[in-house]
């Protein structure tokens, strides 16, 4: 997985093992992949806002 921020992985979604399609069906709900603790919060300043990303697509 490519991540534009660094951090410690705290949790992995076990539901994806049997149902990887959840990532596409419900990415903001049951399809989450990992939970992380950011190493450097300032790295999030370079991320696109959701509306900007939608416009790009």
PQR file of N, CA, C, O and H, with PARSE charges and radii, in Angstrom:
ATOM      1  N   UNK A   1       0.839  -1.161   0.000 -0.4000 1.5000
ATOM      2  CA  UNK A   1       0.000   0.000   0.000 -0.0000 2.0000
ATOM      3  C   UNK A   1       0.889   1.230   0.000  0.5500 1.7000
ATOM      4  O   UNK A   1       1.829   1.322   0.790 -0.5500 1.4000
ATOM      5  N   UNK A   2       0.597   2.177  -0.884 -0.4000 1.5000
ATOM      6  CA  UNK A   2       1.295   3.459  -0.897 -0.0000 2.0000
ATOM      7  C   UNK A   2       0.568   4.409   0.033  0.5500 1.7000
ATOM      8  O   UNK A   2      -0.648   4.569  -0.062 -0.5500 1.4000
ATOM      9  H   UNK A   2      -0.166   2.103  -1.526  0.4000 1.0000
ATOM     10  N   UNK A   3       1.309   5.039   0.934 -0.4000 1.5000
ATOM     11  CA  UNK A   3       0.710   6.015   1.845 -0.0000 2.0000
ATOM     12  C   UNK A   3       1.532   7.299   1.778  0.5500 1.7000
ATOM     13  O   UNK A   3       2.754   7.262   1.915 -0.5500 1.4000
ATOM     14  H   UNK A   3       2.298   4.909   1.011  0.4000 1.0000
ATOM     15  N   UNK A   4       0.869   8.425   1.568 -0.4000 1.5000
ATOM     16  CA  UNK A   4       1.593   9.689   1.478 -0.0000 2.0000
ATOM     17  C   UNK A   4       1.968  10.278   2.831  0.5500 1.7000
ATOM     18  O   UNK A   4       2.501  11.386   2.899 -0.5500 1.4000
ATOM     19  H   UNK A   4      -0.125   8.454   1.456  0.4000 1.0000
ATOM     20  N   UNK A   5       1.698   9.554   3.898 -0.4000 1.5000
ATOM     21  CA  UNK A   5       2.063   9.980   5.256 -0.0000 2.0000
ATOM     22  C   UNK A   5       2.696   8.796   5.974  0.5500 1.7000
ATOM     23  O   UNK A   5       2.429   7.639   5.647 -0.5500 1.4000
ATOM     24  H   UNK A   5       1.265   8.654   3.843  0.4000 1.0000
ATOM     25  N   UNK A   6       3.531   9.099   6.947 -0.4000 1.5000
ATOM     26  CA  UNK A   6       4.160   8.042   7.722 -0.0000 2.0000
ATOM     27  C   UNK A   6       3.453   7.851   9.053  0.5500 1.7000
ATOM     28  O   UNK A   6       2.840   8.776   9.587 -0.5500 1.4000
ATOM     29  H   UNK A   6       3.748  10.039   7.212  0.4000 1.0000
ATOM     30  N   UNK A   7       3.546   6.650   9.575 -0.4000 1.5000
ATOM     31  CA  UNK A   7       2.941   6.404  10.868 -0.0000 2.0000
ATOM     32  C   UNK A   7       3.031   4.952  11.288  0.5500 1.7000
ATOM     33  O   UNK A   7       3.594   4.110  10.588 -0.5500 1.4000
ATOM     34  H   UNK A   7       4.044   5.898   9.141  0.4000 1.0000
ATOM     35  N   UNK A   8       2.465   4.687  12.442 -0.4000 1.5000
ATOM     36  CA  UNK A   8       2.432   3.342  13.009 -0.0000 2.0000
ATOM     37  C   UNK A   8       1.053   2.735  12.756  0.5500 1.7000
ATOM     38  O   UNK A   8       0.035   3.344  13.087 -0.5500 1.4000
ATOM     39  H   UNK A   8       2.007   5.372  13.010  0.4000 1.0000
ATOM     40  N   UNK A   9       1.018   1.548  12.176 -0.4000 1.5000
ATOM     41  CA  UNK A   9      -0.256   0.866  11.941 -0.0000 2.0000
ATOM     42  C   UNK A   9      -0.784   0.349  13.270  0.5500 1.7000
ATOM     43  O   UNK A   9      -0.113  -0.415  13.964 -0.5500 1.4000
ATOM     44  H   UNK A   9       1.845   1.053  11.908  0.4000 1.0000
ATOM     45  N   UNK A  10      -1.996   0.777  13.615 -0.4000 1.5000
ATOM     46  CA  UNK A  10      -2.618   0.389  14.874 -0.0000 2.0000
ATOM     47  C   UNK A  10      -3.603  -0.761  14.704  0.5500 1.7000
ATOM     48  O   UNK A  10      -3.764  -1.595  15.596 -0.5500 1.4000
ATOM     49  H   UNK A  10      -2.540   1.398  13.051  0.4000 1.0000
ATOM     50  N   UNK A  11      -4.262  -0.794  13.540 -0.4000 1.5000
ATOM     51  CA  UNK A  11      -5.297  -1.808  13.330 -0.0000 2.0000
ATOM     52  C   UNK A  11      -5.463  -2.058  11.831  0.5500 1.7000
ATOM     53  O   UNK A  11      -5.342  -1.134  11.027 -0.5500 1.4000
ATOM     54  H   UNK A  11      -4.131  -0.117  12.816  0.4000 1.0000
ATOM     55  N   UNK A  12      -5.737  -3.295  11.463 -0.4000 1.5000
ATOM     56  CA  UNK A  12      -6.030  -3.702  10.092 -0.0000 2.0000
ATOM     57  C   UNK A  12      -7.445  -4.253  10.072  0.5500 1.7000
ATOM     58  O   UNK A  12      -7.836  -4.988  10.979 -0.5500 1.4000
ATOM     59  H   UNK A  12      -5.835  -4.046  12.116  0.4000 1.0000
ATOM     60  N   UNK A  13      -8.212  -3.909   9.056 -0.4000 1.5000
ATOM     61  CA  UNK A  13      -9.597  -4.343   8.961 -0.0000 2.0000
ATOM     62  C   UNK A  13      -9.658  -5.837   8.617  0.5500 1.7000
ATOM     63  O   UNK A  13      -9.342  -6.211   7.488 -0.5500 1.4000
ATOM     64  H   UNK A  13      -7.894  -3.312   8.319  0.4000 1.0000
ATOM     65  N   UNK A  14     -10.053  -6.690   9.553 -0.4000 1.5000
ATOM     66  CA  UNK A  14     -10.087  -8.133   9.298 -0.0000 2.0000
ATOM     67  C   UNK A  14     -11.187  -8.540   8.316  0.5500 1.7000
ATOM     68  O   UNK A  14     -11.099  -9.610   7.713 -0.5500 1.4000
ATOM     69  H   UNK A  14     -10.311  -6.386  10.470  0.4000 1.0000
ATOM     70  N   UNK A  15     -12.213  -7.716   8.142 -0.4000 1.5000
ATOM     71  CA  UNK A  15     -13.307  -8.050   7.219 -0.0000 2.0000
ATOM     72  C   UNK A  15     -12.849  -8.102   5.769  0.5500 1.7000
ATOM     73  O   UNK A  15     -13.489  -8.754   4.943 -0.5500 1.4000
ATOM     74  H   UNK A  15     -12.285  -6.847   8.632  0.4000 1.0000
ATOM     75  N   UNK A  16     -11.745  -7.420   5.445 -0.4000 1.5000
ATOM     76  CA  UNK A  16     -11.272  -7.386   4.063 -0.0000 2.0000
ATOM     77  C   UNK A  16     -10.675  -8.710   3.612  0.5500 1.7000
ATOM     78  O   UNK A  16     -10.576  -8.964   2.412 -0.5500 1.4000
ATOM     79  H   UNK A  16     -11.226  -6.890   6.116  0.4000 1.0000
ATOM     80  N   UNK A  17     -10.278  -9.553   4.548 -0.4000 1.5000
ATOM     81  CA  UNK A  17      -9.725 -10.856   4.185 -0.0000 2.0000
ATOM     82  C   UNK A  17     -10.744 -11.675   3.399  0.5500 1.7000
ATOM     83  O   UNK A  17     -10.409 -12.273   2.376 -0.5500 1.4000
ATOM     84  H   UNK A  17     -10.359  -9.347   5.524  0.4000 1.0000
ATOM     85  N   UNK A  18     -11.976 -11.703   3.871 -0.4000 1.5000
ATOM     86  CA  UNK A  18     -13.033 -12.471   3.209 -0.0000 2.0000
ATOM     87  C   UNK A  18     -13.840 -11.646   2.223  0.5500 1.7000
ATOM     88  O   UNK A  18     -14.483 -12.205   1.335 -0.5500 1.4000
ATOM     89  H   UNK A  18     -12.249 -11.218   4.702  0.4000 1.0000
ATOM     90  N   UNK A  19     -13.818 -10.322   2.363 -0.4000 1.5000
ATOM     91  CA  UNK A  19     -14.626  -9.454   1.497 -0.0000 2.0000
ATOM     92  C   UNK A  19     -13.826  -8.231   1.047  0.5500 1.7000
ATOM     93  O   UNK A  19     -14.137  -7.114   1.460 -0.5500 1.4000
ATOM     94  H   UNK A  19     -13.296  -9.868   3.084  0.4000 1.0000
ATOM     95  N   UNK A  20     -12.798  -8.420   0.205 -0.4000 1.5000
ATOM     96  CA  UNK A  20     -11.995  -7.272  -0.231 -0.0000 2.0000
ATOM     97  C   UNK A  20     -12.794  -6.265  -1.054  0.5500 1.7000
ATOM     98  O   UNK A  20     -12.381  -5.114  -1.197 -0.5500 1.4000
ATOM     99  H   UNK A  20     -12.545  -9.327  -0.130  0.4000 1.0000
ATOM    100  N   UNK A  21     -13.926  -6.690  -1.590 -0.4000 1.5000
ATOM    101  CA  UNK A  21     -14.765  -5.790  -2.382 -0.0000 2.0000
ATOM    102  C   UNK A  21     -15.378  -4.666  -1.544  0.5500 1.7000
ATOM    103  O   UNK A  21     -15.903  -3.700  -2.097 -0.5500 1.4000
ATOM    104  H   UNK A  21     -14.261  -7.625  -1.474  0.4000 1.0000
ATOM    105  N   UNK A  22     -15.314  -4.783  -0.227 -0.4000 1.5000
ATOM    106  CA  UNK A  22     -15.828  -3.721   0.645 -0.0000 2.0000
ATOM    107  C   UNK A  22     -15.078  -2.409   0.416  0.5500 1.7000
ATOM    108  O   UNK A  22     -15.638  -1.332   0.619 -0.5500 1.4000
ATOM    109  H   UNK A  22     -14.887  -5.568   0.222  0.4000 1.0000
ATOM    110  N   UNK A  23     -13.823  -2.495  -0.004 -0.4000 1.5000
ATOM    111  CA  UNK A  23     -13.038  -1.287  -0.264 -0.0000 2.0000
ATOM    112  C   UNK A  23     -13.728  -0.436  -1.329  0.5500 1.7000
ATOM    113  O   UNK A  23     -13.759   0.789  -1.217 -0.5500 1.4000
ATOM    114  H   UNK A  23     -13.368  -3.370  -0.169  0.4000 1.0000
ATOM    115  N   UNK A  24     -14.271  -1.068  -2.345 -0.4000 1.5000
ATOM    116  CA  UNK A  24     -14.963  -0.342  -3.415 -0.0000 2.0000
ATOM    117  C   UNK A  24     -16.419  -0.063  -3.072  0.5500 1.7000
ATOM    118  O   UNK A  24     -16.950   0.987  -3.433 -0.5500 1.4000
ATOM    119  H   UNK A  24     -14.245  -2.063  -2.436  0.4000 1.0000
ATOM    120  N   UNK A  25     -17.061  -0.981  -2.386 -0.4000 1.5000
ATOM    121  CA  UNK A  25     -18.489  -0.827  -2.081 -0.0000 2.0000
ATOM    122  C   UNK A  25     -18.747   0.195  -0.980  0.5500 1.7000
ATOM    123  O   UNK A  25     -19.721   0.944  -1.055 -0.5500 1.4000
ATOM    124  H   UNK A  25     -16.629  -1.834  -2.093  0.4000 1.0000
ATOM    125  N   UNK A  26     -17.899   0.240   0.033 -0.4000 1.5000
ATOM    126  CA  UNK A  26     -18.151   1.083   1.205 -0.0000 2.0000
ATOM    127  C   UNK A  26     -16.832   1.597   1.780  0.5500 1.7000
ATOM    128  O   UNK A  26     -16.490   1.278   2.918 -0.5500 1.4000
ATOM    129  H   UNK A  26     -17.107  -0.369   0.094  0.4000 1.0000
ATOM    130  N   UNK A  27     -16.074   2.403   0.992 -0.4000 1.5000
ATOM    131  CA  UNK A  27     -14.749   2.823   1.443 -0.0000 2.0000
ATOM    132  C   UNK A  27     -14.752   3.705   2.691  0.5500 1.7000
ATOM    133  O   UNK A  27     -13.765   3.733   3.426 -0.5500 1.4000
ATOM    134  H   UNK A  27     -16.352   2.662   0.067  0.4000 1.0000
ATOM    135  N   UNK A  28     -15.831   4.415   2.935 -0.4000 1.5000
ATOM    136  CA  UNK A  28     -15.891   5.297   4.104 -0.0000 2.0000
ATOM    137  C   UNK A  28     -16.620   4.653   5.276  0.5500 1.7000
ATOM    138  O   UNK A  28     -16.824   5.287   6.312 -0.5500 1.4000
ATOM    139  H   UNK A  28     -16.633   4.392   2.337  0.4000 1.0000
ATOM    140  N   UNK A  29     -17.012   3.393   5.111 -0.4000 1.5000
ATOM    141  CA  UNK A  29     -17.686   2.657   6.170 -0.0000 2.0000
ATOM    142  C   UNK A  29     -16.954   1.368   6.445  0.5500 1.7000
ATOM    143  O   UNK A  29     -15.851   1.384   6.991 -0.5500 1.4000
ATOM    144  H   UNK A  29     -16.847   2.878   4.270  0.4000 1.0000
ATOM    145  N   UNK A  30     -17.556   0.240   6.072 -0.4000 1.5000
ATOM    146  CA  UNK A  30     -16.976  -1.076   6.358 -0.0000 2.0000
ATOM    147  C   UNK A  30     -15.727  -1.391   5.545  0.5500 1.7000
ATOM    148  O   UNK A  30     -15.021  -2.350   5.859 -0.5500 1.4000
ATOM    149  H   UNK A  30     -18.452   0.227   5.628  0.4000 1.0000
ATOM    150  N   UNK A  31     -15.435  -0.610   4.509 -0.4000 1.5000
ATOM    151  CA  UNK A  31     -14.298  -0.901   3.642 -0.0000 2.0000
ATOM    152  C   UNK A  31     -12.989  -0.231   4.036  0.5500 1.7000
ATOM    153  O   UNK A  31     -12.049  -0.194   3.243 -0.5500 1.4000
ATOM    154  H   UNK A  31     -16.008   0.169   4.254  0.4000 1.0000
ATOM    155  N   UNK A  32     -12.921   0.298   5.251 -0.4000 1.5000
ATOM    156  CA  UNK A  32     -11.662   0.914   5.679 -0.0000 2.0000
ATOM    157  C   UNK A  32     -10.559  -0.138   5.705  0.5500 1.7000
ATOM    158  O   UNK A  32     -10.833  -1.314   5.946 -0.5500 1.4000
ATOM    159  H   UNK A  32     -13.686   0.268   5.896  0.4000 1.0000
ATOM    160  N   UNK A  33      -9.314   0.272   5.460 -0.4000 1.5000
ATOM    161  CA  UNK A  33      -8.203  -0.677   5.393 -0.0000 2.0000
ATOM    162  C   UNK A  33      -7.390  -0.733   6.685  0.5500 1.7000
ATOM    163  O   UNK A  33      -7.222  -1.796   7.283 -0.5500 1.4000
ATOM    164  H   UNK A  33      -9.092   1.227   5.264  0.4000 1.0000
ATOM    165  N   UNK A  34      -6.894   0.417   7.099 -0.4000 1.5000
ATOM    166  CA  UNK A  34      -6.041   0.448   8.287 -0.0000 2.0000
ATOM    167  C   UNK A  34      -6.349   1.694   9.113  0.5500 1.7000
ATOM    168  O   UNK A  34      -6.918   2.668   8.619 -0.5500 1.4000
ATOM    169  H   UNK A  34      -7.030   1.280   6.613  0.4000 1.0000
ATOM    170  N   UNK A  35      -5.961   1.634  10.365 -0.4000 1.5000
ATOM    171  CA  UNK A  35      -5.960   2.795  11.248 -0.0000 2.0000
ATOM    172  C   UNK A  35      -4.510   3.026  11.631  0.5500 1.7000
ATOM    173  O   UNK A  35      -3.802   2.096  12.017 -0.5500 1.4000
ATOM    174  H   UNK A  35      -5.500   0.843  10.766  0.4000 1.0000
ATOM    175  N   UNK A  36      -4.070   4.284  11.520 -0.4000 1.5000
ATOM    176  CA  UNK A  36      -2.674   4.590  11.822 -0.0000 2.0000
ATOM    177  C   UNK A  36      -2.573   5.737  12.822  0.5500 1.7000
ATOM    178  O   UNK A  36      -3.494   6.539  12.973 -0.5500 1.4000
ATOM    179  H   UNK A  36      -4.645   5.039  11.206  0.4000 1.0000
ATOM    180  N   UNK A  37      -1.445   5.789  13.489 -0.4000 1.5000
ATOM    181  CA  UNK A  37      -1.067   6.939  14.312 -0.0000 2.0000
ATOM    182  C   UNK A  37       0.003   7.663  13.504  0.5500 1.7000
ATOM    183  O   UNK A  37       1.074   7.115  13.243 -0.5500 1.4000
ATOM    184  H   UNK A  37      -0.697   5.137  13.365  0.4000 1.0000
ATOM    185  N   UNK A  38      -0.295   8.900  13.109 -0.4000 1.5000
ATOM    186  CA  UNK A  38       0.634   9.657  12.290 -0.0000 2.0000
ATOM    187  C   UNK A  38       1.930   9.940  13.040  0.5500 1.7000
ATOM    188  O   UNK A  38       1.923  10.229  14.237 -0.5500 1.4000
ATOM    189  H   UNK A  38      -1.165   9.345  13.320  0.4000 1.0000
ATOM    190  N   UNK A  39       3.035   9.851  12.317 -0.4000 1.5000
ATOM    191  CA  UNK A  39       4.332  10.193  12.871 -0.0000 2.0000
ATOM    192  C   UNK A  39       4.524  11.704  12.865  0.5500 1.7000
ATOM    193  O   UNK A  39       5.037  12.284  13.823 -0.5500 1.4000
ATOM    194  H   UNK A  39       3.041   9.616  11.345  0.4000 1.0000
ATOM    195  N   UNK A  40       4.101  12.338  11.759 -0.4000 1.5000
ATOM    196  CA  UNK A  40       4.279  13.782  11.593 -0.0000 2.0000
ATOM    197  C   UNK A  40       2.999  14.358  10.989  0.5500 1.7000
ATOM    198  O   UNK A  40       2.762  14.222   9.789 -0.5500 1.4000
ATOM    199  H   UNK A  40       3.685  11.867  10.981  0.4000 1.0000
ATOM    200  N   UNK A  41       2.187  14.992  11.808 -0.4000 1.5000
ATOM    201  CA  UNK A  41       0.893  15.520  11.371 -0.0000 2.0000
ATOM    202  C   UNK A  41       1.046  16.550  10.255  0.5500 1.7000
ATOM    203  O   UNK A  41       0.128  16.724   9.453 -0.5500 1.4000
ATOM    204  H   UNK A  41       2.381  15.102  12.783  0.4000 1.0000
ATOM    205  N   UNK A  42       2.167  17.223  10.189 -0.4000 1.5000
ATOM    206  CA  UNK A  42       2.363  18.242   9.155 -0.0000 2.0000
ATOM    207  C   UNK A  42       2.352  17.634   7.748  0.5500 1.7000
ATOM    208  O   UNK A  42       2.120  18.351   6.775 -0.5500 1.4000
ATOM    209  H   UNK A  42       2.913  17.081  10.840  0.4000 1.0000
ATOM    210  N   UNK A  43       2.598  16.326   7.628 -0.4000 1.5000
ATOM    211  CA  UNK A  43       2.553  15.668   6.318 -0.0000 2.0000
ATOM    212  C   UNK A  43       1.160  15.725   5.697  0.5500 1.7000
ATOM    213  O   UNK A  43       1.029  15.621   4.477 -0.5500 1.4000
ATOM    214  H   UNK A  43       2.786  15.744   8.419  0.4000 1.0000
ATOM    215  N   UNK A  44       0.143  15.883   6.493 -0.4000 1.5000
ATOM    216  CA  UNK A  44      -1.221  15.937   5.954 -0.0000 2.0000
ATOM    217  C   UNK A  44      -1.480  17.243   5.211  0.5500 1.7000
ATOM    218  O   UNK A  44      -2.448  17.336   4.457 -0.5500 1.4000
ATOM    219  H   UNK A  44       0.250  15.968   7.484  0.4000 1.0000
ATOM    220  N   UNK A  45      -0.644  18.239   5.406 -0.4000 1.5000
ATOM    221  CA  UNK A  45      -0.815  19.514   4.719 -0.0000 2.0000
ATOM    222  C   UNK A  45      -0.661  19.417   3.221  0.5500 1.7000
ATOM    223  O   UNK A  45      -1.140  20.290   2.498 -0.5500 1.4000
ATOM    224  H   UNK A  45       0.143  18.163   6.019  0.4000 1.0000
ATOM    225  N   UNK A  46      -0.001  18.371   2.729 -0.4000 1.5000
ATOM    226  CA  UNK A  46       0.200  18.180   1.290 -0.0000 2.0000
ATOM    227  C   UNK A  46      -0.887  17.337   0.637  0.5500 1.7000
ATOM    228  O   UNK A  46      -0.870  17.144  -0.579 -0.5500 1.4000
ATOM    229  H   UNK A  46       0.388  17.661   3.317  0.4000 1.0000
ATOM    230  N   UNK A  47      -1.824  16.835   1.418 -0.4000 1.5000
ATOM    231  CA  UNK A  47      -2.873  15.980   0.864 -0.0000 2.0000
ATOM    232  C   UNK A  47      -3.962  16.815   0.203  0.5500 1.7000
ATOM    233  O   UNK A  47      -4.220  17.948   0.609 -0.5500 1.4000
ATOM    234  H   UNK A  47      -1.838  16.992   2.405  0.4000 1.0000
ATOM    235  N   UNK A  48      -4.602  16.245  -0.823 -0.4000 1.5000
ATOM    236  CA  UNK A  48      -5.703  16.935  -1.493 -0.0000 2.0000
ATOM    237  C   UNK A  48      -6.961  16.853  -0.646  0.5500 1.7000
ATOM    238  O   UNK A  48      -7.190  15.871   0.060 -0.5500 1.4000
ATOM    239  H   UNK A  48      -4.393  15.325  -1.153  0.4000 1.0000
ATOM    240  N   UNK A  49      -7.761  17.885  -0.726 -0.4000 1.5000
ATOM    241  CA  UNK A  49      -9.077  17.873  -0.087 -0.0000 2.0000
ATOM    242  C   UNK A  49      -9.982  16.972  -0.917  0.5500 1.7000
ATOM    243  O   UNK A  49      -9.738  16.788  -2.109 -0.5500 1.4000
ATOM    244  H   UNK A  49      -7.576  18.683  -1.300  0.4000 1.0000
ATOM    245  N   UNK A  50     -11.020  16.408  -0.312 -0.4000 1.5000
ATOM    246  CA  UNK A  50     -11.910  15.464  -0.995 -0.0000 2.0000
ATOM    247  C   UNK A  50     -12.518  16.070  -2.261  0.5500 1.7000
ATOM    248  O   UNK A  50     -12.573  15.403  -3.294 -0.5500 1.4000
ATOM    249  H   UNK A  50     -11.218  16.557   0.657  0.4000 1.0000
ATOM    250  N   UNK A  51     -12.970  17.312  -2.197 -0.4000 1.5000
ATOM    251  CA  UNK A  51     -13.572  17.941  -3.380 -0.0000 2.0000
ATOM    252  C   UNK A  51     -12.562  18.142  -4.508  0.5500 1.7000
ATOM    253  O   UNK A  51     -12.900  17.982  -5.681 -0.5500 1.4000
ATOM    254  H   UNK A  51     -12.925  17.854  -1.358  0.4000 1.0000
ATOM    255  N   UNK A  52     -11.327  18.492  -4.160 -0.4000 1.5000
ATOM    256  CA  UNK A  52     -10.280  18.645  -5.172 -0.0000 2.0000
ATOM    257  C   UNK A  52      -9.971  17.311  -5.832  0.5500 1.7000
ATOM    258  O   UNK A  52      -9.752  17.252  -7.042 -0.5500 1.4000
ATOM    259  H   UNK A  52     -11.052  18.622  -3.207  0.4000 1.0000
ATOM    260  N   UNK A  53      -9.951  16.245  -5.049 -0.4000 1.5000
ATOM    261  CA  UNK A  53      -9.674  14.913  -5.585 -0.0000 2.0000
ATOM    262  C   UNK A  53     -10.790  14.481  -6.539  0.5500 1.7000
ATOM    263  O   UNK A  53     -10.519  13.939  -7.611 -0.5500 1.4000
ATOM    264  H   UNK A  53     -10.129  16.293  -4.066  0.4000 1.0000
ATOM    265  N   UNK A  54     -12.042  14.721  -6.149 -0.4000 1.5000
ATOM    266  CA  UNK A  54     -13.178  14.391  -7.029 -0.0000 2.0000
ATOM    267  C   UNK A  54     -13.092  15.139  -8.337  0.5500 1.7000
ATOM    268  O   UNK A  54     -13.364  14.573  -9.396 -0.5500 1.4000
ATOM    269  H   UNK A  54     -12.262  15.161  -5.278  0.4000 1.0000
ATOM    270  N   UNK A  55     -12.715  16.411  -8.281 -0.4000 1.5000
ATOM    271  CA  UNK A  55     -12.576  17.215  -9.502 -0.0000 2.0000
ATOM    272  C   UNK A  55     -11.471  16.673 -10.402  0.5500 1.7000
ATOM    273  O   UNK A  55     -11.595  16.702 -11.626 -0.5500 1.4000
ATOM    274  H   UNK A  55     -12.494  16.871  -7.421  0.4000 1.0000
ATOM    275  N   UNK A  56     -10.401  16.183  -9.803 -0.4000 1.5000
ATOM    276  CA  UNK A  56      -9.292  15.624 -10.558 -0.0000 2.0000
ATOM    277  C   UNK A  56      -9.719  14.372 -11.316  0.5500 1.7000
ATOM    278  O   UNK A  56      -9.297  14.147 -12.450 -0.5500 1.4000
ATOM    279  H   UNK A  56     -10.300  16.160  -8.809  0.4000 1.0000
ATOM    280  N   UNK A  57     -10.562  13.559 -10.676 -0.4000 1.5000
ATOM    281  CA  UNK A  57     -11.010  12.319 -11.297 -0.0000 2.0000
ATOM    282  C   UNK A  57     -11.928  12.615 -12.450  0.5500 1.7000
ATOM    283  O   UNK A  57     -12.414  11.693 -13.105 -0.5500 1.4000
ATOM    284  H   UNK A  57     -10.905  13.742  -9.755  0.4000 1.0000
TER
END
